[in-house]
Amino acid sequence: MAGSQVKRAFKYRFYPTDAQAAELSRTFGCVRKVYNLALAARTEAWARQERVNYNQTSAMLTEWKKTEELAYLNEVSSVPLQQALRHLQAAFAGFFGKRARYPRFKSRKKSRKSAEYTTSAFRYRDGELTLAKMDQPLDIVWSRPLPEGAVPSTVTVSQDSAGRWFVSMLCEDPSVRPLPATNTAVGIDMGLDHLLTLSTGEKIANPRHERKDRARLARAQRELSRKAQGEGANRAKARRKVARIHARITDRRRDHLHKLTTRLVRENQTLVIEDLTVRNMVRNRSLARAISDAAWSQFRSLLEYKAAWYGRDVIAVDRWFPSSKLCSHCGILQPEMPLSVRTWTCACGTTHDRDENAAKNLLAAGLAVSVCGAGVRPQRRTPGGQSATKQKTSQREP
């Protein structure tokens, strides 16, 4: 991290004029069309055991614009269309690198509405942002200032399912620097009764954002289900109402996790978590809703990239490590530990809170990993380039 500045996205809400909204909607549609056309072309080539790269799809785009059927692609800025081809190239790189599934076609109703502009397609001057094909700057709500002297390198405009418009500006942020090193370390056990239990004994409550709005959401979904199928105005209005409730839940959850992860990273040099397979855990129908609401994957993602920003270490201990069944005082492993057991007493006489004991064991395992490296193998690459780690064990925690 030293010697290079962090690129950071600053997201703001804005309110377009009718003309701007129409132009952006056209752009979203063209971006989706180009992406799908290029994906279809690459899929057909893939069936013939041929590979098509970005340069070839870019040449295809030039030819598509010359046809009568796709001449409307010339009406919008060419930059978002080229960026869509680059995003498709990145998606295929992830697929060929066995990091992602095969790219899927974008749906008009379900896919995210967005368009990315590079420096040649926007002007940022005196705190005003003007996009290509537009005469007026966007009416942005500057909820926080950009870093002093920052100039966006890319701008992404999007509209969510609730109809809200957002602009995200990618800038270098000189204020993001490694924090002074400390000797503090913490084990973090993620749960549902409490969102987090720390090895220090602190328990952080689970806000259960979805549960708080569940009745309101169910009422809005019932109203939506009673509307006639199709593209009618009443159904669209009911759909937006449901989307606004979902957006409210998501915003509150994200805000809470940002504050929580920032605090943990600032206070601790080493953070040890458990490598949970959330994708598999949500297959449990009785717990899927609660696990999704807790957003463990999002918590980990935020924790890892902030740790990379500020010079902290995140260690992920193998999911099979028996953190709950192992006595953190004497090291005796209990044969069974049903989930219903929240406190237990070891043969050595120590009484444990299940979650606090797990956090202490995770911390000990993580520190052993960081000191000697025994039994460690790479887990996965984190957004900041930091390698998380696993500790091998033959024991499985229920």
TILOKE-382323 format. One record per residue (C-alpha): residue number from 1; x, y, z. Coordinates in steps of 0.25 Angstrom, whole numbers. Layout:
+-----+-------+-------+-------+
: num :  east : north :    up :
+-----+-------+-------+-------+
: NUM :     X :     Y :     Z :
...
+-----+-------+-------+-------+
***
This chain:
+-----+-------+-------+-------+
: num :  east : north :    up :
+-----+-------+-------+-------+
:   1 :     0 :     0 :     0 :
:   2 :    12 :     9 :     3 :
:   3 :    15 :    18 :    -9 :
:   4 :     2 :    17 :   -16 :
:   5 :   -12 :    24 :   -13 :
:   6 :   -24 :    16 :   -11 :
:   7 :   -35 :    18 :   -22 :
:   8 :   -49 :    19 :   -15 :
:   9 :   -63 :    21 :   -20 :
:  10 :   -71 :    32 :   -15 :
:  11 :   -86 :    30 :   -17 :
:  12 :   -97 :    41 :   -17 :
:  13 :  -111 :    42 :   -20 :
:  14 :  -116 :    51 :   -31 :
:  15 :  -128 :    56 :   -38 :
:  16 :  -128 :    57 :   -53 :
:  17 :  -137 :    66 :   -61 :
:  18 :  -147 :    59 :   -70 :
:  19 :  -138 :    60 :   -82 :
:  20 :  -126 :    54 :   -74 :
:  21 :  -134 :    43 :   -69 :
:  22 :  -139 :    39 :   -83 :
:  23 :  -125 :    40 :   -88 :
:  24 :  -119 :    31 :   -77 :
:  25 :  -131 :    21 :   -79 :
:  26 :  -127 :    20 :   -94 :
:  27 :  -113 :    18 :   -90 :
:  28 :  -116 :     7 :   -80 :
:  29 :  -124 :     0 :   -91 :
:  30 :  -113 :     1 :  -101 :
:  31 :  -103 :    -4 :   -91 :
:  32 :  -111 :   -16 :   -88 :
:  33 :  -114 :   -19 :  -103 :
:  34 :   -99 :   -18 :  -106 :
:  35 :   -95 :   -27 :   -95 :
:  36 :  -105 :   -38 :   -99 :
:  37 :  -101 :   -37 :  -114 :
:  38 :   -87 :   -39 :  -110 :
:  39 :   -90 :   -50 :  -100 :
:  40 :   -98 :   -57 :  -111 :
:  41 :   -86 :   -56 :  -121 :
:  42 :   -76 :   -61 :  -111 :
:  43 :   -85 :   -72 :  -107 :
:  44 :   -87 :   -77 :  -122 :
:  45 :   -72 :   -76 :  -124 :
:  46 :   -70 :   -84 :  -111 :
:  47 :   -79 :   -95 :  -116 :
:  48 :   -70 :   -95 :  -128 :
:  49 :   -58 :   -96 :  -119 :
:  50 :   -53 :   -82 :  -122 :
:  51 :   -50 :   -71 :  -114 :
:  52 :   -55 :   -56 :  -117 :
:  53 :   -47 :   -45 :  -109 :
:  54 :   -51 :   -31 :  -106 :
:  55 :   -45 :   -25 :  -119 :
:  56 :   -53 :   -34 :  -127 :
:  57 :   -66 :   -30 :  -120 :
:  58 :   -62 :   -16 :  -122 :
:  59 :   -61 :   -18 :  -137 :
:  60 :   -75 :   -25 :  -136 :
:  61 :   -80 :   -12 :  -129 :
:  62 :   -76 :    -3 :  -140 :
:  63 :   -83 :   -12 :  -151 :
:  64 :   -95 :   -13 :  -142 :
:  65 :   -97 :     2 :  -142 :
:  66 :   -97 :     2 :  -157 :
:  67 :  -109 :    -7 :  -158 :
:  68 :  -123 :    -1 :  -159 :
:  69 :  -128 :   -10 :  -148 :
:  70 :  -117 :    -5 :  -138 :
:  71 :  -115 :     9 :  -143 :
:  72 :  -121 :    14 :  -130 :
:  73 :  -108 :    11 :  -123 :
:  74 :  -102 :    23 :  -129 :
:  75 :  -112 :    32 :  -121 :
:  76 :  -104 :    30 :  -108 :
:  77 :   -90 :    32 :  -104 :
:  78 :   -81 :    21 :  -109 :
:  79 :   -73 :    20 :   -96 :
:  80 :   -83 :    13 :   -88 :
:  81 :   -85 :     3 :   -99 :
:  82 :   -70 :     0 :  -100 :
:  83 :   -69 :    -1 :   -85 :
:  84 :   -80 :   -12 :   -85 :
:  85 :   -71 :   -20 :   -95 :
:  86 :   -60 :   -18 :   -85 :
:  87 :   -68 :   -23 :   -74 :
:  88 :   -72 :   -35 :   -82 :
:  89 :   -57 :   -38 :   -84 :
:  90 :   -55 :   -37 :   -69 :
:  91 :   -66 :   -47 :   -67 :
:  92 :   -60 :   -57 :   -77 :
:  93 :   -47 :   -55 :   -71 :
:  94 :   -53 :   -59 :   -57 :
:  95 :   -60 :   -71 :   -64 :
:  96 :   -47 :   -76 :   -71 :
:  97 :   -39 :   -74 :   -58 :
:  98 :   -50 :   -82 :   -51 :
:  99 :   -53 :   -71 :   -41 :
: 100 :   -68 :   -69 :   -46 :
: 101 :   -79 :   -75 :   -54 :
: 102 :   -81 :   -74 :   -69 :
: 103 :   -87 :   -60 :   -72 :
: 104 :  -102 :   -58 :   -72 :
: 105 :  -110 :   -50 :   -81 :
: 106 :  -116 :   -37 :   -75 :
: 107 :  -131 :   -36 :   -73 :
: 108 :  -138 :   -23 :   -75 :
: 109 :  -146 :   -25 :   -62 :
: 110 :  -137 :   -31 :   -53 :
: 111 :  -123 :   -27 :   -57 :
: 112 :  -116 :   -15 :   -51 :
: 113 :  -118 :    -2 :   -59 :
: 114 :  -105 :     5 :   -60 :
: 115 :   -95 :    11 :   -69 :
: 116 :   -80 :    14 :   -68 :
: 117 :   -73 :    27 :   -73 :
: 118 :   -58 :    29 :   -74 :
: 119 :   -51 :    43 :   -75 :
: 120 :   -54 :    45 :   -89 :
: 121 :   -69 :    44 :   -87 :
: 122 :   -71 :    54 :   -75 :
: 123 :   -67 :    67 :   -70 :
: 124 :   -64 :    70 :   -56 :
: 125 :   -62 :    85 :   -53 :
: 126 :   -64 :    94 :   -41 :
: 127 :   -72 :    83 :   -34 :
: 128 :   -81 :    80 :   -45 :
: 129 :   -82 :    67 :   -53 :
: 130 :   -87 :    67 :   -68 :
: 131 :   -88 :    54 :   -76 :
: 132 :   -87 :    53 :   -91 :
: 133 :   -99 :    56 :   -99 :
: 134 :  -104 :    65 :   -88 :
: 135 :  -105 :    80 :   -87 :
: 136 :  -107 :    82 :   -72 :
: 137 :   -99 :    77 :   -61 :
: 138 :  -105 :    66 :   -52 :
: 139 :  -113 :    71 :   -39 :
: 140 :  -104 :    64 :   -29 :
: 141 :  -107 :    63 :   -14 :
: 142 :   -93 :    65 :    -9 :
: 143 :   -95 :    57 :     4 :
: 144 :   -80 :    58 :     6 :
: 145 :   -68 :    65 :    -1 :
: 146 :   -59 :    58 :   -11 :
: 147 :   -44 :    58 :    -6 :
: 148 :   -38 :    71 :    -8 :
: 149 :   -33 :    72 :   -22 :
: 150 :   -38 :    59 :   -26 :
: 151 :   -42 :    57 :   -41 :
: 152 :   -51 :    45 :   -44 :
: 153 :   -45 :    35 :   -53 :
: 154 :   -58 :    28 :   -56 :
: 155 :   -73 :    31 :   -53 :
: 156 :   -84 :    20 :   -52 :
: 157 :   -98 :    25 :   -53 :
: 158 :  -109 :    15 :   -48 :
: 159 :  -124 :    14 :   -44 :
: 160 :  -128 :     4 :   -34 :
: 161 :  -141 :    -3 :   -33 :
: 162 :  -148 :     7 :   -25 :
: 163 :  -146 :    18 :   -36 :
: 164 :  -134 :    25 :   -29 :
: 165 :  -123 :    31 :   -37 :
: 166 :  -108 :    30 :   -32 :
: 167 :   -95 :    34 :   -38 :
: 168 :   -82 :    27 :   -33 :
: 169 :   -69 :    34 :   -35 :
: 170 :   -56 :    27 :   -35 :
: 171 :   -45 :    35 :   -29 :
: 172 :   -31 :    34 :   -22 :
: 173 :   -33 :    37 :    -8 :
: 174 :   -20 :    42 :    -1 :
: 175 :   -26 :    41 :    13 :
: 176 :   -26 :    26 :    13 :
: 177 :   -13 :    22 :    19 :
: 178 :    -8 :    11 :    28 :
: 179 :   -11 :    13 :    42 :
: 180 :    -1 :    13 :    53 :
: 181 :     2 :    -2 :    57 :
: 182 :    -3 :    -7 :    70 :
: 183 :    -2 :   -20 :    78 :
: 184 :   -17 :   -22 :    79 :
: 185 :   -23 :   -34 :    73 :
: 186 :   -38 :   -39 :    74 :
: 187 :   -45 :   -52 :    70 :
: 188 :   -59 :   -50 :    64 :
: 189 :   -70 :   -61 :    65 :
: 190 :   -82 :   -57 :    56 :
: 191 :   -96 :   -62 :    60 :
: 192 :  -110 :   -59 :    59 :
: 193 :  -115 :   -57 :    74 :
: 194 :  -103 :   -47 :    74 :
: 195 :   -97 :   -42 :    61 :
: 196 :   -83 :   -42 :    66 :
: 197 :   -77 :   -48 :    79 :
: 198 :   -62 :   -43 :    82 :
: 199 :   -52 :   -50 :    89 :
: 200 :   -51 :   -38 :    99 :
: 201 :   -65 :   -42 :   103 :
: 202 :   -73 :   -31 :    96 :
: 203 :   -85 :   -35 :    89 :
: 204 :   -91 :   -27 :    78 :
: 205 :  -106 :   -28 :    76 :
: 206 :  -112 :   -33 :    63 :
: 207 :  -121 :   -21 :    58 :
: 208 :  -130 :   -31 :    50 :
: 209 :  -133 :   -20 :    40 :
: 210 :  -141 :   -29 :    31 :
: 211 :  -150 :   -34 :    43 :
: 212 :  -153 :   -19 :    47 :
: 213 :  -159 :   -16 :    34 :
: 214 :  -165 :   -30 :    31 :
: 215 :  -179 :   -27 :    34 :
: 216 :  -179 :   -14 :    25 :
: 217 :  -172 :   -22 :    14 :
: 218 :  -182 :   -34 :    15 :
: 219 :  -193 :   -23 :    13 :
: 220 :  -187 :   -17 :     1 :
: 221 :  -184 :   -30 :    -5 :
: 222 :  -199 :   -34 :    -3 :
: 223 :  -203 :   -22 :   -10 :
: 224 :  -194 :   -24 :   -21 :
: 225 :  -199 :   -39 :   -23 :
: 226 :  -214 :   -33 :   -24 :
: 227 :  -210 :   -24 :   -36 :
: 228 :  -213 :   -30 :   -50 :
: 229 :  -201 :   -36 :   -57 :
: 230 :  -194 :   -28 :   -68 :
: 231 :  -188 :   -14 :   -69 :
: 232 :  -200 :    -6 :   -63 :
: 233 :  -197 :     7 :   -56 :
: 234 :  -203 :     2 :   -43 :
: 235 :  -195 :   -11 :   -43 :
: 236 :  -182 :    -2 :   -46 :
: 237 :  -186 :     7 :   -34 :
: 238 :  -188 :    -5 :   -25 :
: 239 :  -175 :   -11 :   -29 :
: 240 :  -167 :     2 :   -26 :
: 241 :  -173 :     2 :   -12 :
: 242 :  -168 :   -12 :    -9 :
: 243 :  -154 :    -8 :   -15 :
: 244 :  -154 :     4 :    -6 :
: 245 :  -156 :    -4 :     6 :
: 246 :  -145 :   -14 :     2 :
: 247 :  -136 :    -2 :    -1 :
: 248 :  -138 :     4 :    13 :
: 249 :  -134 :   -10 :    19 :
: 250 :  -122 :   -10 :    10 :
: 251 :  -117 :     4 :    13 :
: 252 :  -119 :     2 :    28 :
: 253 :  -111 :   -11 :    28 :
: 254 :  -100 :    -6 :    20 :
: 255 :   -99 :     7 :    29 :
: 256 :   -98 :    -2 :    41 :
: 257 :   -87 :   -11 :    35 :
: 258 :   -79 :     0 :    31 :
: 259 :   -79 :     7 :    44 :
: 260 :   -76 :    -6 :    51 :
: 261 :   -64 :   -11 :    42 :
: 262 :   -58 :     3 :    42 :
: 263 :   -58 :     2 :    57 :
: 264 :   -52 :   -12 :    58 :
: 265 :   -41 :    -9 :    48 :
: 266 :   -37 :     4 :    55 :
: 267 :   -36 :    -3 :    68 :
: 268 :   -29 :   -16 :    65 :
: 269 :   -16 :   -19 :    57 :
: 270 :   -21 :   -34 :    55 :
: 271 :   -35 :   -39 :    53 :
: 272 :   -38 :   -53 :    53 :
: 273 :   -51 :   -58 :    47 :
: 274 :   -57 :   -72 :    43 :
: 275 :   -57 :   -76 :    28 :
: 276 :   -72 :   -78 :    27 :
: 277 :   -78 :   -84 :    15 :
: 278 :   -91 :   -75 :    15 :
: 279 :   -95 :   -79 :     1 :
: 280 :   -97 :   -93 :     6 :
: 281 :  -103 :   -89 :    20 :
: 282 :  -114 :   -81 :    14 :
: 283 :  -119 :   -95 :     8 :
: 284 :  -125 :   -97 :    22 :
: 285 :  -139 :   -92 :    20 :
: 286 :  -141 :   -90 :    35 :
: 287 :  -129 :   -81 :    36 :
: 288 :  -127 :   -75 :    22 :
: 289 :  -135 :   -62 :    24 :
: 290 :  -128 :   -59 :    37 :
: 291 :  -114 :   -62 :    31 :
: 292 :  -117 :   -53 :    19 :
: 293 :  -122 :   -42 :    29 :
: 294 :  -109 :   -43 :    37 :
: 295 :  -101 :   -41 :    24 :
: 296 :   -88 :   -49 :    29 :
: 297 :   -82 :   -49 :    15 :
: 298 :   -84 :   -34 :    13 :
: 299 :   -77 :   -32 :    27 :
: 300 :   -65 :   -40 :    23 :
: 301 :   -64 :   -33 :    10 :
: 302 :   -64 :   -19 :    17 :
: 303 :   -55 :   -24 :    28 :
: 304 :   -44 :   -29 :    18 :
: 305 :   -43 :   -17 :     8 :
: 306 :   -43 :    -7 :    20 :
: 307 :   -32 :   -16 :    27 :
: 308 :   -24 :   -15 :    13 :
: 309 :   -26 :     0 :    13 :
: 310 :   -21 :     3 :    27 :
: 311 :   -10 :    -8 :    28 :
: 312 :   -17 :   -18 :    37 :
: 313 :   -18 :   -33 :    36 :
: 314 :   -30 :   -42 :    34 :
: 315 :   -28 :   -57 :    37 :
: 316 :   -39 :   -66 :    33 :
: 317 :   -39 :   -79 :    41 :
: 318 :   -43 :   -92 :    34 :
: 319 :   -58 :   -94 :    36 :
: 320 :   -56 :  -108 :    41 :
: 321 :   -48 :  -103 :    53 :
: 322 :   -56 :  -107 :    66 :
: 323 :   -57 :   -93 :    72 :
: 324 :   -69 :   -96 :    80 :
: 325 :   -66 :  -110 :    85 :
: 326 :   -52 :  -107 :    90 :
: 327 :   -49 :  -102 :   104 :
: 328 :   -41 :   -89 :   102 :
: 329 :   -36 :   -91 :   116 :
: 330 :   -30 :  -105 :   116 :
: 331 :   -32 :  -109 :   102 :
: 332 :   -41 :  -121 :   104 :
: 333 :   -50 :  -124 :    92 :
: 334 :   -64 :  -127 :    95 :
: 335 :   -70 :  -139 :    87 :
: 336 :   -84 :  -132 :    84 :
: 337 :   -89 :  -118 :    85 :
: 338 :  -103 :  -116 :    80 :
: 339 :  -107 :  -102 :    75 :
: 340 :  -117 :  -101 :    86 :
: 341 :  -106 :  -101 :    97 :
: 342 :  -102 :   -87 :    99 :
: 343 :   -94 :   -89 :   112 :
: 344 :   -86 :  -101 :   116 :
: 345 :   -76 :  -105 :   127 :
: 346 :   -63 :  -113 :   124 :
: 347 :   -57 :  -124 :   132 :
: 348 :   -47 :  -114 :   137 :
: 349 :   -58 :  -107 :   144 :
: 350 :   -58 :   -95 :   134 :
: 351 :   -72 :   -90 :   130 :
: 352 :   -72 :   -84 :   116 :
: 353 :   -82 :   -75 :   108 :
: 354 :   -82 :   -83 :    95 :
: 355 :   -80 :   -71 :    86 :
: 356 :   -69 :   -64 :    95 :
: 357 :   -62 :   -77 :    96 :
: 358 :   -62 :   -79 :    81 :
: 359 :   -57 :   -65 :    79 :
: 360 :   -45 :   -67 :    88 :
: 361 :   -42 :   -80 :    81 :
: 362 :   -42 :   -73 :    68 :
: 363 :   -33 :   -63 :    73 :
: 364 :   -23 :   -73 :    78 :
: 365 :   -23 :   -81 :    65 :
: 366 :   -22 :   -68 :    57 :
: 367 :   -10 :   -64 :    65 :
: 368 :    -3 :   -78 :    64 :
: 369 :    -5 :   -76 :    49 :
: 370 :     1 :   -62 :    48 :
: 371 :    13 :   -66 :    57 :
: 372 :    17 :   -80 :    52 :
: 373 :     9 :   -82 :    39 :
: 374 :     7 :   -97 :    42 :
: 375 :    -4 :  -104 :    35 :
: 376 :    -7 :   -91 :    27 :
: 377 :   -11 :   -90 :    12 :
: 378 :   -17 :   -79 :     4 :
: 379 :   -32 :   -77 :     5 :
: 380 :   -35 :   -67 :    -5 :
: 381 :   -31 :   -53 :   -10 :
: 382 :   -38 :   -42 :    -4 :
: 383 :   -42 :   -29 :   -11 :
: 384 :   -29 :   -22 :    -5 :
: 385 :   -20 :   -33 :   -10 :
: 386 :   -18 :   -38 :     4 :
: 387 :   -18 :   -53 :     5 :
: 388 :   -27 :   -59 :    16 :
: 389 :   -23 :   -72 :    22 :
: 390 :   -28 :   -85 :    27 :
: 391 :   -24 :   -94 :    38 :
: 392 :   -26 :  -109 :    35 :
: 393 :   -32 :  -118 :    45 :
: 394 :   -39 :  -132 :    44 :
: 395 :   -50 :  -127 :    54 :
: 396 :   -63 :  -122 :    49 :
: 397 :   -72 :  -112 :    57 :
: 398 :   -87 :  -115 :    57 :
+-----+-------+-------+-------+
***
